[in-house]
Amino acid sequence: MNVFTLANQLTLLRMLLIPAFVILVIYGELGWALGVFVTAGITDGLDGLIARVSGQKTTLGAWLDPMADKLLLVTTFVVLTWPGLGLTNRLPIWLTVCIISRDVVIVLTVAIVNLAIGRRTFKPSIFGKIATGTYIVTAVSAMFFNYLGYHSFVVDLLVWASLAITIVSSLHYIRHAARIIEGPSPTVST
């Protein structure tokens, strides 16, 4: 099977849009940056749809898609936090640190659990999906109001909503991992 399916090409395009987004924000082209971010979001929806409908699911796509999503979101939060860019709705550094820390802890937990007790599957939880959605809405709102050039209380509310769902999803994930670790160990037949 060809690994460079249309779905995987769209995922790679999303990854290639990340540096363009960063450059546009740094140079104050906030309207174009918002357009690039929205385009990247559209490719995210399309790649999954195309992979399912056309039967083009690949192992490469299963790895690339979530990686592209995380890279886009983390990069967006870092750029929208960066001081000195003159952003009216700059995201607080503590929020970006919390979000990145959550993702690092999740990746490390999966690695440790898989190394310590064997391969385990960690499916995305509803709280993780809500967190991702909240982060996207927060980023888009911040970019939109930065483009308009005025501070919005909507962004402030979304910052606090992002923090709340980060905490909730982190606690849920820790609880889930603890249940996997404490679960019954496989019986050995003799």
Contact map, one row per residue, 1 for C-alpha under 8 A:
1110000000000000000000000000000000000000000000000000000000000000000000000000000000000000000000000000000000000000000000000000000000000000000000000000000000000000000000000000000000000000000000
1111100000000000000000000000000000000000000000000000000000000000000000000000000000000000000000000000000000000000000000000000000000000000000000000000000000000000000000000000000000000000000000
1111100100000000000000000000000000000000000000000000000001011000000000000000000000000000000000000000000000000000000000000000000000000000000000000000000000000000000000000000000000000000000000
0111111110000000000000000000000000000000000000000000000000000000000000000000000000000000000000000000000000000000000000000000000000000000000000000000000000000000000000000000000000000000000000
0111111110000000000000000000000000000000000000000000000100000000000000000000000000000000000000000000000000000000000000000000000000000000000000000000000000000000000000000000000000000000000000
0001111111000000000000000000000000000000000000100100000000000000000000000000000000000000000000000000000000000000000000000000000000000000000000000000000000000000000000000000000000000000000000
0001111111100000000000000000000000000000000001110110000100001000000000000000000000000000000000000000000000000000000000000000000000000000000000000000000000000000000000000000000000000000000000
0011111111110000000000000000000000000000000000100000000000011001100000000000000000000000000000000000000000000000000000000000000000000000000000000000000000000000000000000000000000000000000000
0001111111111000000000000000000000000000000000000000000000000000000000000000000000000000000000000000000000000000000000000000000000000000000000000000000000000000000000000000000000000000000000
0000011111111100000000000000000000000000001101100000000000000000000000000000000000000000000000000000000000000000000000000000000000000000000000000000000000000000000000000000000000000000000000
0000001111111110000000000000000000000000001100100000000000001001100100000000000000000000000000000000000000000000000000000000000000000000000000000000000000000000000000000000000000000000000000
0000000111111111000000000000000000000000000000000000000000000001000100000000000000000000000000000000000000000000000000000000000000000000000000000000000000000000000000000000000000000000000000
0000000011111111100000000000000000000001001000000000000000000000000000000000000000000000000000000000000000000000000000000000000000000000000000000000000000000000000000000000000000000000000000
0000000001111111110000000000000000000001101100000000000000000000000100010000000000000000000000000000000000000000000000000000000000000000000000000000000000000000000000000000000000000000000000
0000000000111111110000000000000000000000000000000000000000000000000100110000000000000000000000000000000000000000000000000000000000000000000000000000000000000000000000000000000000000000000000
0000000000011111111100000000000000000000000000000000000000000000000000000000000000000000000000000000000000000000000000000000000000000000000000000000000000000000000000000000000000000000000000
0000000000001111111110000000000000011001000000000000000000000000000000000000000000000000000000000000000000000000000000000000000000000000000000000000000000000000000000000000000000000000000000
0000000000000111111111000000000000000000000000000000000000000000000000110010000000000000000000000000000000000000000000000000000000000000000000000000000000000000000000000000000000000000000000
0000000000000001111111100000000000000000000000000000000000000000000000000000000000000000000000000000000000000000000000000000000000000000000000000000000000000000000000000000000000000000000000
0000000000000001111111110000000010010000000000000000000000000000000000000000000000000000000000000000000000000000000000000000000000000000000000000000000000000000000000000000000000000000000000
0000000000000000111111111000000011011000000000000000000000000000000000000000000000000000000000000000000000000000000000000000000000000000000000000000000000000000000000000000000000000000000000
0000000000000000011111111100000010000000000000000000000000000000000000000011001000000000000000000000000000000000000000000000000000000000000000000000000000000000000000000000000000000000000000
0000000000000000001111111110000000000000000000000000000000000000000000000000000000000000000000000000000000000000000000000000000000000000000000000000000000000000000000000000000000000000000000
0000000000000000000111111111110110000000000000000000000000000000000000000000000000000000000000000000000000000000000000000000000000000000000000000000000000000000000000000000000000000000000000
0000000000000000000011111111110010000000000000000000000000000000000000000000001000001000000000000000000000000000000000000000000000000000000000000000000000000000000000000000000000000000000000
0000000000000000000001111111100000000000000000000000000000000000000000000000000000001000000000000000000000000000000000000000000000000000000000000000000000000000000000000000000000000000000000
0000000000000000000000111111100000000000000000000000000000000000000000000000000000000000000000000000000000000000000000000000000000000000000000000000000000000000000000000000000000000000000000
0000000000000000000000011111110000000000000000000000000000000000000000000000000000001000000000000000000000000000000000000000000000000000000000000000000000000000000000000000000000000000000000
0000000000000000000000011111111110000000000000000000000000000000000000000000000000000000000000000000000000000000000000000000000000000000000000000000000000000000000000000000000000000000000000
0000000000000000000000011001111111000000000000000000000000000000000000000000000000000000000000000000000000000000000000000000000000000000000000100110000000000000000000000000000000000000000000
0000000000000000000000000000111111100000000000000000000000000000000000000000000000000000000000000000000000000000000000000000000000000000000000010010000000000000000000000000000000000000000000
0000000000000000000000010000111111110000000000000000000000000000000000000000000000000000000000000000000000000000000000000000000000000000000000000000000000000000000000000000000000000000000000
0000000000000000000111011000111111111000000000000000000000000000000000000000000000000000000000000000000000000000000000000000000000000000000000100000000000000000000000000000000000000000000000
0000000000000000000010000000011111111100000000000000000000000000000000000000000000000000000000000000000000000000000000000000000000000000000100110000000000000000000000000000000000000000000000
0000000000000000000000000000001111111110000000000000000000000000000000000000000000000000000000000000000000000000000000000000000000000000000000000000000000000000000000000000000000000000000000
0000000000000000100110000000000111111111000000000000000000000000000000000000000000000000000000000000000000000000000000000000000000000000000000000000000000000000000000000000000000000000000000
0000000000000000100010000000000011111111100000000000000000000000000000000000000000000000000000000000000000000000000000000000000000000000000100000000000000000000000000000000000000000000000000
0000000000000000000000000000000001111111110000000000000000000000000000000000000000000000000000000000000000000000000000000000000000000000000000000000000000000000000000000000000000000000000000
0000000000000000000000000000000000111111111000000000000000000000000000000000000000000000000000000000000000000000000000000000000000000000000000000000000000000000000000000000000000000000000000
0000000000001100100000000000000000011111111100000000000000000000000000000000000000000000000000000000000000000000000000000000000000000000000000000000000000000000000000000000000000000000000000
0000000000000100000000000000000000001111111110000000000000000000000000000000000000000000000000000000000000000000000000000000000000000000000000000000000000000000000000000000000000000000000000
0000000000000000000000000000000000000111111111000000000000000000000000000000000000000000000000000000000000000000000000000000000000000000000000000000000000000000000000000000000000000000000000
0000000001101100000000000000000000000011111111100000000000000000000000000000000000000000000000000000000000000000000000000000000000000000000000000000000000000000000000000000000000000000000000
0000000001100100000000000000000000000001111111110000000000000000100010000000000000000000000000000000000000000000000000000000000000000000000000000000000000000000000000000000000000000000000000
0000000000000000000000000000000000000000111111111000000000000000000000000000000000000000000000000000000000000000000000000000000000000000000000000000000000000000000000000000000000000000000000
0000001001000000000000000000000000000000011111111100000000000000000000000000000000000000000000000000000000000000000000000000000000000000000000000000000000000000000000000000000000000000000000
0000011101100000000000000000000000000000001111111110000000000000000000000000000000000000000000000000000000000000000000000000000000000000000000000000000000000000000000000000000000000000000000
0000001000000000000000000000000000000000000111111111000000000000000000000000000000000000000000000000000000000000000000000000000000000000000000000000000000000000000000000000000000000000000000
0000000000000000000000000000000000000000000011111111100000000000000000000000000000000000000000000000000000000000000000000000000000000000000000000000000000000000000000000000000000000000000000
0000011000000000000000000000000000000000000001111111111100000000000000000000000000000000000000000000000000000000000000000000000000000000000000000000000000000000000000000000000000000000000000
0000001000000000000000000000000000000000000000111111111110000000000000000000000000000000000000000000000000000000000000000000000000000000000000000000000000000000000000000000000000000000000000
0000000000000000000000000000000000000000000000011111111110000000000000000000000000000000000000000000000000000000000000000000000000000000000000000000000000000000000000000000000000000000000000
0000000000000000000000000000000000000000000000001111111100000000000000000000000000000000000000000000000000000000000000000000000000000000000000000000000000000000000000000000000000000000000000
0000000000000000000000000000000000000000000000000111111100000000000000000000000000000000000000000000000000000000000000000000000000000000000000000000000000000000000000000000000000000000000000
0000000000000000000000000000000000000000000000000111111110000000000000000000000000000000000000000000000000000000000000000000000000000000000000000000000000000000000000000000000000000000000000
0000101000000000000000000000000000000000000000000111111111000000000000000000000000000000000000000000000000000000000000000000000000000000000000000000000000000000000000000000000000000000000000
0000000000000000000000000000000000000000000000000011001111101100000000000000000000000000000000000000000000000000000000000000000000000000000000000000000000000000000000000000000000000000000000
0010000000000000000000000000000000000000000000000000000111111100000000000000000000000000000000000000000000000000000000000000000000000000000000000000000000000000000000000000000000000000000000
0000000000000000000000000000000000000000000000000000000011111110000000000000000000000000000000000000000000000000000000000000000000000000000000000000000000000000000000000000000000000000000000
0010000100000000000000000000000000000000000000000000000001111111000000000000000000000000000000000000000000000000000000000000000000000000000000000000000000000000000000000000000000000000000000
0010001100100000000000000000000000000000000000000000000011111111100000000000000000000000000000000000000000000000000000000000000000000000000000000000000000000000000000000000000000000000000000
0000000000000000000000000000000000000000000000000000000011111111110000000000000000000000000000000000000000000000000000000000000000000000000000000000000000000000000000000000000000000000000000
0000000000000000000000000000000000000000000000000000000000111111111000000000000000000000000000000000000000000000000000000000000000000000000000000000000000000000000000000000000000000000000000
0000000100110000000000000000000000000000000000000000000000011111111100000000000000000000000000000000000000000000000000000000000000000000000000000000000000000000000000000000000000000000000000
0000000100100000000000000000000000000000000100000000000000001111111110000000000000000000000000000000000000000000000000000000000000000000000000000000000000000000000000000000000000000000000000
0000000000000000000000000000000000000000000000000000000000000111111111000000000000000000000000000000000000000000000000000000000000000000000000000000000000000000000000000000000000000000000000
0000000000000000000000000000000000000000000000000000000000000011111111100000000000000000000000000000000000000000000000000000000000000000000000000000000000000000000000000000000000000000000000
0000000000110110000000000000000000000000000000000000000000000001111111110000000000000000000000000000000000000000000000000000000000000000000000000000000000000000000000000000000000000000000000
0000000000000000000000000000000000000000000100000000000000000000111111111000000000000000000000000000000000000000000000000000000000000000000000000000000000000000000000000000000000000000000000
0000000000000000000000000000000000000000000000000000000000000000011111111100000000000000000000000000000000000000000000000000000000000000000000000000000000000000000000000000000000000000000000
0000000000000010010000000000000000000000000000000000000000000000001111111110000000000000000000000000000000000000000000000000000000000000000000000000000000000000000000000000000000000000000000
0000000000000110010000000000000000000000000000000000000000000000000111111111000000000000000000000000000000000000000000000000000000000000000000000000000000000000000000000000000000000000000000
0000000000000000000000000000000000000000000000000000000000000000000011111111100000000000000000000000000000000000000000000000000000000011000000000000000000000000000000000000000000000000000000
0000000000000000000000000000000000000000000000000000000000000000000001111111110000000000000000010011000000000000000000000000000000000000000000000000000000000000000000000000000000000000000000
0000000000000000010001000000000000000000000000000000000000000000000000111111111000000000000000000000000000000000000000000000000000000000000000000000000000000000000000000000000000000000000000
0000000000000000000001000000000000000000000000000000000000000000000000011111111100000000000000000000000000000000000000000000000000000000001000000000000000000000000000000000000000000000000000
0000000000000000000000000000000000000000000000000000000000000000000000001111111110000000001000010000000000000000000000000000000000000000001000000000000000000000000000000000000000000000000000
0000000000000000000000000000000000000000000000000000000000000000000000000111111111000000000000010000000000000000000000000000000000000000000000000000000000000000000000000000000000000000000000
0000000000000000000001001000000000000000000000000000000000000000000000000011111111000000000000000000000000000000000000000000000000000000000000000000000000000000000000000000000000000000000000
0000000000000000000000000000000000000000000000000000000000000000000000000001111111000010011000000000000000000000000000000000000000000000001001100000000000000000000000000000000000000000000000
0000000000000000000000000000000000000000000000000000000000000000000000000000111111100000011110010000000000000000000000000000000000000000000000000000000000000000000000000000000000000000000000
0000000000000000000000000000000000000000000000000000000000000000000000000000011111111000010000000000000000000000000000000000000000000000000000000000000000000000000000000000000000000000000000
0000000000000000000000000000000000000000000000000000000000000000000000000000000011111100010000000000000000000000000000000000000000000000000000000000000000000000000000000000000000000000000000
0000000000000000000000000000000000000000000000000000000000000000000000000000000001111110000000000000000000000000000000000000000000000000000000000000000000000000000000000000000000000000000000
0000000000000000000000001101000000000000000000000000000000000000000000000000000001111110000000000000000000000000000000000000000000000000000000000000000000000000000000000000000000000000000000
0000000000000000000000000000000000000000000000000000000000000000000000000000000000111111000000000000000000000000000000000000000000000000000000000000000000000000000000000000000000000000000000
0000000000000000000000000000000000000000000000000000000000000000000000000000000100011111110000000000000000000000000000000000000000000000000000000100100000000000000000000000000000000000000000
0000000000000000000000000000000000000000000000000000000000000000000000000000000000000111110000000000000000000000000000000000000000000000000000001100111000000000000000000000000000000000000000
0000000000000000000000000000000000000000000000000000000000000000000000000000000000000011111000000000000000000000000000000000000000000000000001101100011100100000000000000000000000000000000000
0000000000000000000000000000000000000000000000000000000000000000000000000000000111100011111100000000000000000000000000000000000000000000000001000000000000000000000000000000000000000000000000
0000000000000000000000000000000000000000000000000000000000000000000000000000100110000000111110110000000000000000000000000000000000000000000001000000000000000010000000000000000000000000000000
0000000000000000000000000000000000000000000000000000000000000000000000000000000010000000011111110000000000000000000000000000000000000000000000000000000000000000000000000000000000000000000000
0000000000000000000000000000000000000000000000000000000000000000000000000000000010000000001111111000000000000000000000000000000000000000000000000000000000000000000000000000000000000000000000
0000000000000000000000000000000000000000000000000000000000000000000000000000000000000000000111111100000000000000000000000000000000000000000000000000000000000000000000000000000000000000000000
0000000000000000000000000000000000000000000000000000000000000000000000000000000000000000001111111110000000000000000000000000000000000000000000000000000000000010011000000000000000000000000000
0000000000000000000000000000000000000000000000000000000000000000000000000100110010000000001111111111000000000000000000000000000000000000000000000000000000000000000000000000000000000000000000
0000000000000000000000000000000000000000000000000000000000000000000000000000000000000000000011111111100000000000000000000000000000000000000000000000000000000000000000000000000000000000000000
0000000000000000000000000000000000000000000000000000000000000000000000000000000000000000000001111111110000000000000000000000000000000000000000000000000000000000001001000000000000000000000000
0000000000000000000000000000000000000000000000000000000000000000000000000100000000000000000000111111111000000000000000000000000000000000000000000000000000000000001001000000000000000000000000
0000000000000000000000000000000000000000000000000000000000000000000000000100000000000000000000011111111100000000000000000000000000000000000000000000000000000000000000000000000000000000000000
0000000000000000000000000000000000000000000000000000000000000000000000000000000000000000000000001111111110000000000000000000000000000000000000000000000000000000000000000000000000000000000000
0000000000000000000000000000000000000000000000000000000000000000000000000000000000000000000000000111111111000000000000000000000000000000000000000000000000000000000001000100000000000000000000
0000000000000000000000000000000000000000000000000000000000000000000000000000000000000000000000000011111111100000000000000000000000000000000000000000000000000000000000000000000000000000000000
0000000000000000000000000000000000000000000000000000000000000000000000000000000000000000000000000001111111110000000000000000000000000000000000000000000000000000000000000000000000000000000000
0000000000000000000000000000000000000000000000000000000000000000000000000000000000000000000000000000111111111000000000000000000000000000000000000000000000000000000000000000000000000000000000
0000000000000000000000000000000000000000000000000000000000000000000000000000000000000000000000000000011111111100000000000000000000000000000000000000000000000000000000000000100000000000000000
0000000000000000000000000000000000000000000000000000000000000000000000000000000000000000000000000000001111111110000000000000000000000000000000000000000000000000000000000000000000000000000000
0000000000000000000000000000000000000000000000000000000000000000000000000000000000000000000000000000000111111111000000000000000000000000000000000000000000000000000000000000000000000000000000
0000000000000000000000000000000000000000000000000000000000000000000000000000000000000000000000000000000011111111100000000000000000000000000000000000000000000000000000000000000010000000000000
0000000000000000000000000000000000000000000000000000000000000000000000000000000000000000000000000000000001111111110000010100000000000000000000000000000000000000000000000000000000000000000000
0000000000000000000000000000000000000000000000000000000000000000000000000000000000000000000000000000000000111111111000000000000000000000000000000000000000000000000000000000000000000000000000
0000000000000000000000000000000000000000000000000000000000000000000000000000000000000000000000000000000000011111111100000000000000000000000000000000000000000000000000000000000000000000000000
0000000000000000000000000000000000000000000000000000000000000000000000000000000000000000000000000000000000001111111111110000000000000000000000000000000000000000000000000000000010001000000000
0000000000000000000000000000000000000000000000000000000000000000000000000000000000000000000000000000000000000111111111110000000000000000000000000000000000000000000000000000000000000000000000
0000000000000000000000000000000000000000000000000000000000000000000000000000000000000000000000000000000000000011111111100000000000000000000000000000000000000000000000000000000000000000000000
0000000000000000000000000000000000000000000000000000000000000000000000000000000000000000000000000000000000000001111111000000000000000000000000000000000000000000000000000000000000000000000000
0000000000000000000000000000000000000000000000000000000000000000000000000000000000000000000000000000000000000000111111100000000000000000000000000000000000000000000000000000000000001000000000
0000000000000000000000000000000000000000000000000000000000000000000000000000000000000000000000000000000000000000111111110000000000000000000000000000000000000000000000000000000000000000000000
0000000000000000000000000000000000000000000000000000000000000000000000000000000000000000000000000000000000000000111011111000000000000000000000000000000000000000000000000000000000000000000000
0000000000000000000000000000000000000000000000000000000000000000000000000000000000000000000000000000000000000100110001111100000000000000000000000000000000000000000000000000000000000000000000
0000000000000000000000000000000000000000000000000000000000000000000000000000000000000000000000000000000000000000000000111110000000000000000000000000000000000000000000000000000000000000000000
0000000000000000000000000000000000000000000000000000000000000000000000000000000000000000000000000000000000000100000000011111000000000000000000000000000000000000000000000000000000000000000000
0000000000000000000000000000000000000000000000000000000000000000000000000000000000000000000000000000000000000000000000001111100000000000000000000000000000000000000000000000000000000000000000
0000000000000000000000000000000000000000000000000000000000000000000000000000000000000000000000000000000000000000000000000111110110000000000000000000000000000000000000000000000000000000000000
0000000000000000000000000000000000000000000000000000000000000000000000000000000000000000000000000000000000000000000000000011111110000000000000000000000000000000000000000000100000000000000000
0000000000000000000000000000000000000000000000000000000000000000000000000000000000000000000000000000000000000000000000000001111111000000000000000000000000000000000000000000000000000000000000
0000000000000000000000000000000000000000000000000000000000000000000000000000000000000000000000000000000000000000000000000000111111100000000000000000000000000000000010011001000000000000000000
0000000000000000000000000000000000000000000000000000000000000000000000000000000000000000000000000000000000000000000000000001111111110000000000000000000000000000000000001000000000000000000000
0000000000000000000000000000000000000000000000000000000000000000000000000000000000000000000000000000000000000000000000000001111111111000000000000000000000000000000000000000000000000000000000
0000000000000000000000000000000000000000000000000000000000000000000000000000000000000000000000000000000000000000000000000000011111111100000000000000000000000000000010000000000000000000000000
0000000000000000000000000000000000000000000000000000000000000000000000000000000000000000000000000000000000000000000000000000001111111110000000000000000000000000010011001000000000000000000000
0000000000000000000000000000000000000000000000000000000000000000000000000000000000000000000000000000000000000000000000000000000111111111000000000000000000000000000000000000000000000000000000
0000000000000000000000000000000000000000000000000000000000000000000000000000000000000000000000000000000000000000000000000000000011111111100000000000000000000000000000000000000000000000000000
0000000000000000000000000000000000000000000000000000000000000000000000000000000000000000000000000000000000000000000000000000000001111111110000000000000000000100110010000000000000000000000000
0000000000000000000000000000000000000000000000000000000000000000000000001000000000000000000000000000000000000000000000000000000000111111111000000000000000000000010000000000000000000000000000
0000000000000000000000000000000000000000000000000000000000000000000000001000000000000000000000000000000000000000000000000000000000011111111100000000000000000000000000000000000000000000000000
0000000000000000000000000000000000000000000000000000000000000000000000000000000000000000000000000000000000000000000000000000000000001111111110000000000000000100000000000000000000000000000000
0000000000000000000000000000000000000000000000000000000000000000000000000000000000000000000000000000000000000000000000000000000000000111111111000000000000100110010000000000000000000000000000
0000000000000000000000000000000000000000000000000000000000000000000000000001100100000000000000000000000000000000000000000000000000000011111111100000000000000000000000000000000000000000000000
0000000000000000000000000000000001001000000000000000000000000000000000000000000000000000000000000000000000000000000000000000000000000001111111110000000000000000000000000000000000000000000000
0000000000000000000000000000000000000000000000000000000000000000000000000000000000000000000000000000000000000000000000000000000000000000111111111000000001100000000000000000000000000000000000
0000000000000000000000000000000000000000000000000000000000000000000000000000000100000000111000000000000000000000000000000000000000000000011111111100000000100000000000000000000000000000000000
0000000000000000000000000000010011000000000000000000000000000000000000000000000100000000100000000000000000000000000000000000000000000000001111111110000000000000000000000000000000000000000000
0000000000000000000000000000001001000000000000000000000000000000000000000000000000000000000000000000000000000000000000000000000000000000000111111111000000000000000000000000000000000000000000
0000000000000000000000000000000000000000000000000000000000000000000000000000000000000001100000000000000000000000000000000000000000000000000011111111111100000000000000000000000000000000000000
0000000000000000000000000000010000000000000000000000000000000000000000000000000000000011100000000000000000000000000000000000000000000000000001111111111000000000000000000000000000000000000000
0000000000000000000000000000011000000000000000000000000000000000000000000000000000000000000000000000000000000000000000000000000000000000000000111111100000000000000000000000000000000000000000
0000000000000000000000000000000000000000000000000000000000000000000000000000000000000000000000000000000000000000000000000000000000000000000000011111110000000000000000000000000000000000000000
0000000000000000000000000000000000000000000000000000000000000000000000000000000000000011000000000000000000000000000000000000000000000000000000001111111000000000000000000000000000000000000000
0000000000000000000000000000000000000000000000000000000000000000000000000000000000000001100000000000000000000000000000000000000000000000000000001101111100000000000000000000000000000000000000
0000000000000000000000000000000000000000000000000000000000000000000000000000000000000001100000000000000000000000000000000000000000000000000000001100111110100000000000000000000000000000000000
0000000000000000000000000000000000000000000000000000000000000000000000000000000000000000100000000000000000000000000000000000000000000000000000001000011111110000000000000000000000000000000000
0000000000000000000000000000000000000000000000000000000000000000000000000000000000000000000000000000000000000000000000000000000000000000000000000000001111111000000000000000000000000000000000
0000000000000000000000000000000000000000000000000000000000000000000000000000000000000000000000000000000000000000000000000000000000000000000010000000000111111100000000000000000000000000000000
0000000000000000000000000000000000000000000000000000000000000000000000000000000000000000100000000000000000000000000000000000000000000000010011000000001111111110000000000000000000000000000000
0000000000000000000000000000000000000000000000000000000000000000000000000000000000000000000000000000000000000000000000000000000000000000000000000000000111111111000000000000000000000000000000
0000000000000000000000000000000000000000000000000000000000000000000000000000000000000000000000000000000000000000000000000000000000000000000000000000000011111111100000000000000000000000000000
0000000000000000000000000000000000000000000000000000000000000000000000000000000000000000000000000000000000000000000000000000000000000100110000000000000001111111110000000000000000000000000000
0000000000000000000000000000000000000000000000000000000000000000000000000000000000000000001000100000000000000000000000000000000000000000010000000000000000111111111000000000000000000000000000
0000000000000000000000000000000000000000000000000000000000000000000000000000000000000000000000000000000000000000000000000000000000000000000000000000000000011111111100000000000000000000000000
0000000000000000000000000000000000000000000000000000000000000000000000000000000000000000000000000000000000000000000000000000000000000100000000000000000000001111111110000000000000000000000000
0000000000000000000000000000000000000000000000000000000000000000000000000000000000000000000000100000000000000000000000000000000000100110010000000000000000000111111111000000000000000000000000
0000000000000000000000000000000000000000000000000000000000000000000000000000000000000000000000100110000000000000000000000000000000000000000000000000000000000011111111100000000000000000000000
0000000000000000000000000000000000000000000000000000000000000000000000000000000000000000000000000000000000000000000000000000000000000000000000000000000000000001111111110000000000000000000000
0000000000000000000000000000000000000000000000000000000000000000000000000000000000000000000000000000000000000000000000000000001001100100000000000000000000000000111111111000000000000000000000
0000000000000000000000000000000000000000000000000000000000000000000000000000000000000000000000000110010000000000000000000000000000100000000000000000000000000000011111111100000000000000000000
0000000000000000000000000000000000000000000000000000000000000000000000000000000000000000000000000000000000000000000000000000000000000000000000000000000000000000001111111110000000000000000000
0000000000000000000000000000000000000000000000000000000000000000000000000000000000000000000000000000000000000000000000000000001000000000000000000000000000000000000111111111000000000000000000
0000000000000000000000000000000000000000000000000000000000000000000000000000000000000000000000000000000000000000000000000000001100100000000000000000000000000000000011111111100000000000000000
0000000000000000000000000000000000000000000000000000000000000000000000000000000000000000000000000000010000000000000000000000000000000000000000000000000000000000000001111111110000000000000000
0000000000000000000000000000000000000000000000000000000000000000000000000000000000000000000000000000000000000000000000000000000000000000000000000000000000000000000000111111111000000000000000
0000000000000000000000000000000000000000000000000000000000000000000000000000000000000000000000000000000000000000000000000000001000000000000000000000000000000000000000011111111100000000000000
0000000000000000000000000000000000000000000000000000000000000000000000000000000000000000000000000000000001000000000000000000100000000000000000000000000000000000000000001111111110000000000000
0000000000000000000000000000000000000000000000000000000000000000000000000000000000000000000000000000000000000000000000000000000000000000000000000000000000000000000000000111111111000000000000
0000000000000000000000000000000000000000000000000000000000000000000000000000000000000000000000000000000000000000000000000000000000000000000000000000000000000000000000000011111111100000000000
0000000000000000000000000000000000000000000000000000000000000000000000000000000000000000000000000000000000000000000000000000000000000000000000000000000000000000000000000001111111110000000000
0000000000000000000000000000000000000000000000000000000000000000000000000000000000000000000000000000000000001000100000000000000000000000000000000000000000000000000000000000111111111000000000
0000000000000000000000000000000000000000000000000000000000000000000000000000000000000000000000000000000000000000000000000000000000000000000000000000000000000000000000000000011111111100000000
0000000000000000000000000000000000000000000000000000000000000000000000000000000000000000000000000000000000000000000000000000000000000000000000000000000000000000000000000000001111111110000000
0000000000000000000000000000000000000000000000000000000000000000000000000000000000000000000000000000000000000000000000000000000000000000000000000000000000000000000000000000000111111110000000
0000000000000000000000000000000000000000000000000000000000000000000000000000000000000000000000000000000000000000100010000000000000000000000000000000000000000000000000000000000011111110000000
0000000000000000000000000000000000000000000000000000000000000000000000000000000000000000000000000000000000000000000000000000000000000000000000000000000000000000000000000000000001111111000000
0000000000000000000000000000000000000000000000000000000000000000000000000000000000000000000000000000000000000000000000000000000000000000000000000000000000000000000000000000000000111111100000
0000000000000000000000000000000000000000000000000000000000000000000000000000000000000000000000000000000000000000000000000000000000000000000000000000000000000000000000000000000000000111110000
0000000000000000000000000000000000000000000000000000000000000000000000000000000000000000000000000000000000000000000000000000000000000000000000000000000000000000000000000000000000000011111000
0000000000000000000000000000000000000000000000000000000000000000000000000000000000000000000000000000000000000000000000000000000000000000000000000000000000000000000000000000000000000001111100
0000000000000000000000000000000000000000000000000000000000000000000000000000000000000000000000000000000000000000000000000000000000000000000000000000000000000000000000000000000000000000111110
0000000000000000000000000000000000000000000000000000000000000000000000000000000000000000000000000000000000000000000000000000000000000000000000000000000000000000000000000000000000000000011111
0000000000000000000000000000000000000000000000000000000000000000000000000000000000000000000000000000000000000000000000000000000000000000000000000000000000000000000000000000000000000000001111
0000000000000000000000000000000000000000000000000000000000000000000000000000000000000000000000000000000000000000000000000000000000000000000000000000000000000000000000000000000000000000000111
